């Protein structure tokens, strides 16, 4: 069921060196890896 809602979470869990205790911790880690990193954007021409 988790894989259906969060594609890739099973593989993510299998590859984790330290397994989370709860599903919520797993979900936080899974979602956190997708968080956008700050990127520098081009300034618009005036």
mmCIF file of the N, C-alpha and C atoms, coordinates in Angstrom:
data_MODEL
# 
_entry.id   MODEL 
# 
loop_
_atom_site.group_PDB 
_atom_site.id 
_atom_site.type_symbol 
_atom_site.label_atom_id 
_atom_site.label_alt_id 
_atom_site.label_comp_id 
_atom_site.label_asym_id 
_atom_site.label_entity_id 
_atom_site.label_seq_id 
_atom_site.pdbx_PDB_ins_code 
_atom_site.Cartn_x 
_atom_site.Cartn_y 
_atom_site.Cartn_z 
_atom_site.occupancy 
_atom_site.B_iso_or_equiv 
_atom_site.pdbx_formal_charge 
_atom_site.auth_seq_id 
_atom_site.auth_comp_id 
_atom_site.auth_asym_id 
_atom_site.auth_atom_id 
_atom_site.pdbx_PDB_model_num 
ATOM 1   N N  . UNK A 1 1  ? 0.830  -1.183 0.000   1.00 0.00 ? 1  UNK A N  1 
ATOM 2   C CA . UNK A 1 1  ? 0.000  0.000  0.000   1.00 0.00 ? 1  UNK A CA 1 
ATOM 3   C C  . UNK A 1 1  ? 0.885  1.262  0.000   1.00 0.00 ? 1  UNK A C  1 
ATOM 4   N N  . UNK A 1 2  ? 1.952  1.240  0.778   1.00 0.00 ? 2  UNK A N  1 
ATOM 5   C CA . UNK A 1 2  ? 2.844  2.402  0.832   1.00 0.00 ? 2  UNK A CA 1 
ATOM 6   C C  . UNK A 1 2  ? 3.474  2.657  -0.530  1.00 0.00 ? 2  UNK A C  1 
ATOM 7   N N  . UNK A 1 3  ? 3.848  1.603  -1.229  1.00 0.00 ? 3  UNK A N  1 
ATOM 8   C CA . UNK A 1 3  ? 4.477  1.747  -2.548  1.00 0.00 ? 3  UNK A CA 1 
ATOM 9   C C  . UNK A 1 3  ? 3.499  2.364  -3.540  1.00 0.00 ? 3  UNK A C  1 
ATOM 10  N N  . UNK A 1 4  ? 2.232  2.040  -3.409  1.00 0.00 ? 4  UNK A N  1 
ATOM 11  C CA . UNK A 1 4  ? 1.228  2.625  -4.302  1.00 0.00 ? 4  UNK A CA 1 
ATOM 12  C C  . UNK A 1 4  ? 1.095  4.130  -4.075  1.00 0.00 ? 4  UNK A C  1 
ATOM 13  N N  . UNK A 1 5  ? 1.126  4.539  -2.829  1.00 0.00 ? 5  UNK A N  1 
ATOM 14  C CA . UNK A 1 5  ? 0.970  5.952  -2.483  1.00 0.00 ? 5  UNK A CA 1 
ATOM 15  C C  . UNK A 1 5  ? 2.268  6.742  -2.638  1.00 0.00 ? 5  UNK A C  1 
ATOM 16  N N  . UNK A 1 6  ? 3.387  6.067  -2.400  1.00 0.00 ? 6  UNK A N  1 
ATOM 17  C CA . UNK A 1 6  ? 4.703  6.714  -2.445  1.00 0.00 ? 6  UNK A CA 1 
ATOM 18  C C  . UNK A 1 6  ? 5.647  5.870  -3.298  1.00 0.00 ? 6  UNK A C  1 
ATOM 19  N N  . UNK A 1 7  ? 5.529  5.965  -4.626  1.00 0.00 ? 7  UNK A N  1 
ATOM 20  C CA . UNK A 1 7  ? 6.375  5.146  -5.493  1.00 0.00 ? 7  UNK A CA 1 
ATOM 21  C C  . UNK A 1 7  ? 7.864  5.336  -5.185  1.00 0.00 ? 7  UNK A C  1 
ATOM 22  N N  . UNK A 1 8  ? 8.570  4.234  -5.002  1.00 0.00 ? 8  UNK A N  1 
ATOM 23  C CA . UNK A 1 8  ? 9.998  4.278  -4.728  1.00 0.00 ? 8  UNK A CA 1 
ATOM 24  C C  . UNK A 1 8  ? 10.344 4.151  -3.261  1.00 0.00 ? 8  UNK A C  1 
ATOM 25  N N  . UNK A 1 9  ? 9.355  4.176  -2.381  1.00 0.00 ? 9  UNK A N  1 
ATOM 26  C CA . UNK A 1 9  ? 9.644  4.152  -0.949  1.00 0.00 ? 9  UNK A CA 1 
ATOM 27  C C  . UNK A 1 9  ? 10.214 2.802  -0.501  1.00 0.00 ? 9  UNK A C  1 
ATOM 28  N N  . UNK A 1 10 ? 9.815  1.715  -1.158  1.00 0.00 ? 10 UNK A N  1 
ATOM 29  C CA . UNK A 1 10 ? 10.334 0.392  -0.787  1.00 0.00 ? 10 UNK A CA 1 
ATOM 30  C C  . UNK A 1 10 ? 11.826 0.292  -1.057  1.00 0.00 ? 10 UNK A C  1 
ATOM 31  N N  . UNK A 1 11 ? 12.237 0.766  -2.214  1.00 0.00 ? 11 UNK A N  1 
ATOM 32  C CA . UNK A 1 11 ? 13.659 0.739  -2.552  1.00 0.00 ? 11 UNK A CA 1 
ATOM 33  C C  . UNK A 1 11 ? 14.438 1.681  -1.638  1.00 0.00 ? 11 UNK A C  1 
ATOM 34  N N  . UNK A 1 12 ? 13.870 2.846  -1.367  1.00 0.00 ? 12 UNK A N  1 
ATOM 35  C CA . UNK A 1 12 ? 14.496 3.804  -0.461  1.00 0.00 ? 12 UNK A CA 1 
ATOM 36  C C  . UNK A 1 12 ? 14.734 3.161  0.907   1.00 0.00 ? 12 UNK A C  1 
ATOM 37  N N  . UNK A 1 13 ? 13.726 2.464  1.418   1.00 0.00 ? 13 UNK A N  1 
ATOM 38  C CA . UNK A 1 13 ? 13.839 1.795  2.721   1.00 0.00 ? 13 UNK A CA 1 
ATOM 39  C C  . UNK A 1 13 ? 14.911 0.705  2.683   1.00 0.00 ? 13 UNK A C  1 
ATOM 40  N N  . UNK A 1 14 ? 14.915 -0.081 1.625   1.00 0.00 ? 14 UNK A N  1 
ATOM 41  C CA . UNK A 1 14 ? 15.883 -1.181 1.502   1.00 0.00 ? 14 UNK A CA 1 
ATOM 42  C C  . UNK A 1 14 ? 17.321 -0.670 1.482   1.00 0.00 ? 14 UNK A C  1 
ATOM 43  N N  . UNK A 1 15 ? 17.523 0.531  0.930   1.00 0.00 ? 15 UNK A N  1 
ATOM 44  C CA . UNK A 1 15 ? 18.872 1.089  0.804   1.00 0.00 ? 15 UNK A CA 1 
ATOM 45  C C  . UNK A 1 15 ? 19.325 1.892  2.022   1.00 0.00 ? 15 UNK A C  1 
ATOM 46  N N  . UNK A 1 16 ? 18.424 2.111  2.982   1.00 0.00 ? 16 UNK A N  1 
ATOM 47  C CA . UNK A 1 16 ? 18.783 2.891  4.168   1.00 0.00 ? 16 UNK A CA 1 
ATOM 48  C C  . UNK A 1 16 ? 19.721 2.091  5.068   1.00 0.00 ? 16 UNK A C  1 
ATOM 49  N N  . UNK A 1 17 ? 20.854 2.677  5.474   1.00 0.00 ? 17 UNK A N  1 
ATOM 50  C CA . UNK A 1 17 ? 21.762 1.969  6.374   1.00 0.00 ? 17 UNK A CA 1 
ATOM 51  C C  . UNK A 1 17 ? 21.173 1.822  7.786   1.00 0.00 ? 17 UNK A C  1 
ATOM 52  N N  . UNK A 1 18 ? 20.501 2.849  8.265   1.00 0.00 ? 18 UNK A N  1 
ATOM 53  C CA . UNK A 1 18 ? 19.849 2.817  9.579   1.00 0.00 ? 18 UNK A CA 1 
ATOM 54  C C  . UNK A 1 18 ? 18.340 2.919  9.340   1.00 0.00 ? 18 UNK A C  1 
ATOM 55  N N  . UNK A 1 19 ? 17.626 1.875  9.725   1.00 0.00 ? 19 UNK A N  1 
ATOM 56  C CA . UNK A 1 19 ? 16.180 1.826  9.479   1.00 0.00 ? 19 UNK A CA 1 
ATOM 57  C C  . UNK A 1 19 ? 15.420 2.650  10.514  1.00 0.00 ? 19 UNK A C  1 
ATOM 58  N N  . UNK A 1 20 ? 14.422 3.424  10.064  1.00 0.00 ? 20 UNK A N  1 
ATOM 59  C CA . UNK A 1 20 ? 13.602 4.191  11.008  1.00 0.00 ? 20 UNK A CA 1 
ATOM 60  C C  . UNK A 1 20 ? 12.729 3.264  11.852  1.00 0.00 ? 20 UNK A C  1 
ATOM 61  N N  . UNK A 1 21 ? 12.347 3.737  13.005  1.00 0.00 ? 21 UNK A N  1 
ATOM 62  C CA . UNK A 1 21 ? 11.536 2.940  13.930  1.00 0.00 ? 21 UNK A CA 1 
ATOM 63  C C  . UNK A 1 21 ? 10.066 2.955  13.500  1.00 0.00 ? 21 UNK A C  1 
ATOM 64  N N  . UNK A 1 22 ? 9.604  4.088  12.985  1.00 0.00 ? 22 UNK A N  1 
ATOM 65  C CA . UNK A 1 22 ? 8.194  4.205  12.614  1.00 0.00 ? 22 UNK A CA 1 
ATOM 66  C C  . UNK A 1 22 ? 8.045  4.537  11.133  1.00 0.00 ? 22 UNK A C  1 
ATOM 67  N N  . UNK A 1 23 ? 6.853  4.280  10.619  1.00 0.00 ? 23 UNK A N  1 
ATOM 68  C CA . UNK A 1 23 ? 6.556  4.619  9.228   1.00 0.00 ? 23 UNK A CA 1 
ATOM 69  C C  . UNK A 1 23 ? 6.626  6.129  9.021   1.00 0.00 ? 23 UNK A C  1 
ATOM 70  N N  . UNK A 1 24 ? 6.198  6.886  10.007  1.00 0.00 ? 24 UNK A N  1 
ATOM 71  C CA . UNK A 1 24 ? 6.238  8.343  9.890   1.00 0.00 ? 24 UNK A CA 1 
ATOM 72  C C  . UNK A 1 24 ? 7.673  8.838  9.724   1.00 0.00 ? 24 UNK A C  1 
ATOM 73  N N  . UNK A 1 25 ? 8.601  8.261  10.460  1.00 0.00 ? 25 UNK A N  1 
ATOM 74  C CA . UNK A 1 25 ? 10.011 8.631  10.300  1.00 0.00 ? 25 UNK A CA 1 
ATOM 75  C C  . UNK A 1 25 ? 10.507 8.276  8.896   1.00 0.00 ? 25 UNK A C  1 
ATOM 76  N N  . UNK A 1 26 ? 10.087 7.115  8.394   1.00 0.00 ? 26 UNK A N  1 
ATOM 77  C CA . UNK A 1 26 ? 10.444 6.711  7.032   1.00 0.00 ? 26 UNK A CA 1 
ATOM 78  C C  . UNK A 1 26 ? 9.880  7.707  6.030   1.00 0.00 ? 26 UNK A C  1 
ATOM 79  N N  . UNK A 1 27 ? 8.640  8.085  6.215   1.00 0.00 ? 27 UNK A N  1 
ATOM 80  C CA . UNK A 1 27 ? 7.994  9.022  5.304   1.00 0.00 ? 27 UNK A CA 1 
ATOM 81  C C  . UNK A 1 27 ? 8.686  10.384 5.327   1.00 0.00 ? 27 UNK A C  1 
ATOM 82  N N  . UNK A 1 28 ? 9.055  10.876 6.498   1.00 0.00 ? 28 UNK A N  1 
ATOM 83  C CA . UNK A 1 28 ? 9.775  12.153 6.604   1.00 0.00 ? 28 UNK A CA 1 
ATOM 84  C C  . UNK A 1 28 ? 11.098 12.090 5.847   1.00 0.00 ? 28 UNK A C  1 
ATOM 85  N N  . UNK A 1 29 ? 11.819 11.002 6.022   1.00 0.00 ? 29 UNK A N  1 
ATOM 86  C CA . UNK A 1 29 ? 13.103 10.845 5.332   1.00 0.00 ? 29 UNK A CA 1 
ATOM 87  C C  . UNK A 1 29 ? 12.889 10.763 3.826   1.00 0.00 ? 29 UNK A C  1 
ATOM 88  N N  . UNK A 1 30 ? 11.879 10.006 3.402   1.00 0.00 ? 30 UNK A N  1 
ATOM 89  C CA . UNK A 1 30 ? 11.584 9.835  1.975   1.00 0.00 ? 30 UNK A CA 1 
ATOM 90  C C  . UNK A 1 30 ? 11.188 11.161 1.341   1.00 0.00 ? 30 UNK A C  1 
ATOM 91  N N  . UNK A 1 31 ? 10.306 11.884 1.981   1.00 0.00 ? 31 UNK A N  1 
ATOM 92  C CA . UNK A 1 31 ? 9.861  13.178 1.455   1.00 0.00 ? 31 UNK A CA 1 
ATOM 93  C C  . UNK A 1 31 ? 10.974 14.216 1.541   1.00 0.00 ? 31 UNK A C  1 
ATOM 94  N N  . UNK A 1 32 ? 11.789 14.141 2.581   1.00 0.00 ? 32 UNK A N  1 
ATOM 95  C CA . UNK A 1 32 ? 12.870 15.104 2.755   1.00 0.00 ? 32 UNK A CA 1 
ATOM 96  C C  . UNK A 1 32 ? 13.935 15.014 1.687   1.00 0.00 ? 32 UNK A C  1 
ATOM 97  N N  . UNK A 1 33 ? 14.139 13.826 1.149   1.00 0.00 ? 33 UNK A N  1 
ATOM 98  C CA . UNK A 1 33 ? 15.160 13.682 0.100   1.00 0.00 ? 33 UNK A CA 1 
ATOM 99  C C  . UNK A 1 33 ? 14.725 14.346 -1.192  1.00 0.00 ? 33 UNK A C  1 
ATOM 100 N N  . UNK A 1 34 ? 13.428 14.549 -1.358  1.00 0.00 ? 34 UNK A N  1 
ATOM 101 C CA . UNK A 1 34 ? 12.917 15.184 -2.562  1.00 0.00 ? 34 UNK A CA 1 
ATOM 102 C C  . UNK A 1 34 ? 12.844 16.698 -2.431  1.00 0.00 ? 34 UNK A C  1 
ATOM 103 N N  . UNK A 1 35 ? 13.097 17.210 -1.240  1.00 0.00 ? 35 UNK A N  1 
ATOM 104 C CA . UNK A 1 35 ? 13.006 18.657 -1.027  1.00 0.00 ? 35 UNK A CA 1 
ATOM 105 C C  . UNK A 1 35 ? 13.967 19.386 -1.962  1.00 0.00 ? 35 UNK A C  1 
ATOM 106 N N  . UNK A 1 36 ? 13.479 20.407 -2.547  1.00 0.00 ? 36 UNK A N  1 
ATOM 107 C CA . UNK A 1 36 ? 14.292 21.157 -3.504  1.00 0.00 ? 36 UNK A CA 1 
ATOM 108 C C  . UNK A 1 36 ? 15.449 21.847 -2.797  1.00 0.00 ? 36 UNK A C  1 
ATOM 109 N N  . UNK A 1 37 ? 16.584 21.742 -3.383  1.00 0.00 ? 37 UNK A N  1 
ATOM 110 C CA . UNK A 1 37 ? 17.744 22.456 -2.864  1.00 0.00 ? 37 UNK A CA 1 
ATOM 111 C C  . UNK A 1 37 ? 17.684 23.880 -3.398  1.00 0.00 ? 37 UNK A C  1 
ATOM 112 N N  . UNK A 1 38 ? 18.137 24.837 -2.610  1.00 0.00 ? 38 UNK A N  1 
ATOM 113 C CA . UNK A 1 38 ? 18.119 26.211 -3.102  1.00 0.00 ? 38 UNK A CA 1 
ATOM 114 C C  . UNK A 1 38 ? 19.026 26.327 -4.328  1.00 0.00 ? 38 UNK A C  1 
ATOM 115 N N  . UNK A 1 39 ? 18.500 26.944 -5.344  1.00 0.00 ? 39 UNK A N  1 
ATOM 116 C CA . UNK A 1 39 ? 19.295 27.151 -6.555  1.00 0.00 ? 39 UNK A CA 1 
ATOM 117 C C  . UNK A 1 39 ? 19.338 28.631 -6.870  1.00 0.00 ? 39 UNK A C  1 
ATOM 118 N N  . UNK A 1 40 ? 20.378 29.010 -7.506  1.00 0.00 ? 40 UNK A N  1 
ATOM 119 C CA . UNK A 1 40 ? 20.517 30.398 -7.895  1.00 0.00 ? 40 UNK A CA 1 
ATOM 120 C C  . UNK A 1 40 ? 19.790 30.612 -9.215  1.00 0.00 ? 40 UNK A C  1 
ATOM 121 N N  . UNK A 1 41 ? 18.954 31.608 -9.270  1.00 0.00 ? 41 UNK A N  1 
ATOM 122 C CA . UNK A 1 41 ? 18.183 31.870 -10.482 1.00 0.00 ? 41 UNK A CA 1 
ATOM 123 C C  . UNK A 1 41 ? 18.757 33.070 -11.216 1.00 0.00 ? 41 UNK A C  1 
ATOM 124 N N  . UNK A 1 42 ? 18.591 33.048 -12.492 1.00 0.00 ? 42 UNK A N  1 
ATOM 125 C CA . UNK A 1 42 ? 19.036 34.165 -13.309 1.00 0.00 ? 42 UNK A CA 1 
ATOM 126 C C  . UNK A 1 42 ? 18.166 35.376 -13.000 1.00 0.00 ? 42 UNK A C  1 
ATOM 127 N N  . UNK A 1 43 ? 18.797 36.532 -13.024 1.00 0.00 ? 43 UNK A N  1 
ATOM 128 C CA . UNK A 1 43 ? 18.019 37.752 -12.858 1.00 0.00 ? 43 UNK A CA 1 
ATOM 129 C C  . UNK A 1 43 ? 17.359 38.086 -14.180 1.00 0.00 ? 43 UNK A C  1 
ATOM 130 N N  . UNK A 1 44 ? 16.145 38.567 -14.094 1.00 0.00 ? 44 UNK A N  1 
ATOM 131 C CA . UNK A 1 44 ? 15.436 38.939 -15.322 1.00 0.00 ? 44 UNK A CA 1 
ATOM 132 C C  . UNK A 1 44 ? 15.996 40.235 -15.878 1.00 0.00 ? 44 UNK A C  1 
ATOM 133 N N  . UNK A 1 45 ? 16.057 40.296 -17.176 1.00 0.00 ? 45 UNK A N  1 
ATOM 134 C CA . UNK A 1 45 ? 16.519 41.527 -17.849 1.00 0.00 ? 45 UNK A CA 1 
ATOM 135 C C  . UNK A 1 45 ? 15.457 42.593 -17.685 1.00 0.00 ? 45 UNK A C  1 
ATOM 136 N N  . UNK A 1 46 ? 15.921 43.816 -17.535 1.00 0.00 ? 46 UNK A N  1 
ATOM 137 C CA . UNK A 1 46 ? 14.952 44.915 -17.388 1.00 0.00 ? 46 UNK A CA 1 
ATOM 138 C C  . UNK A 1 46 ? 14.758 45.637 -18.657 1.00 0.00 ? 46 UNK A C  1 
# 
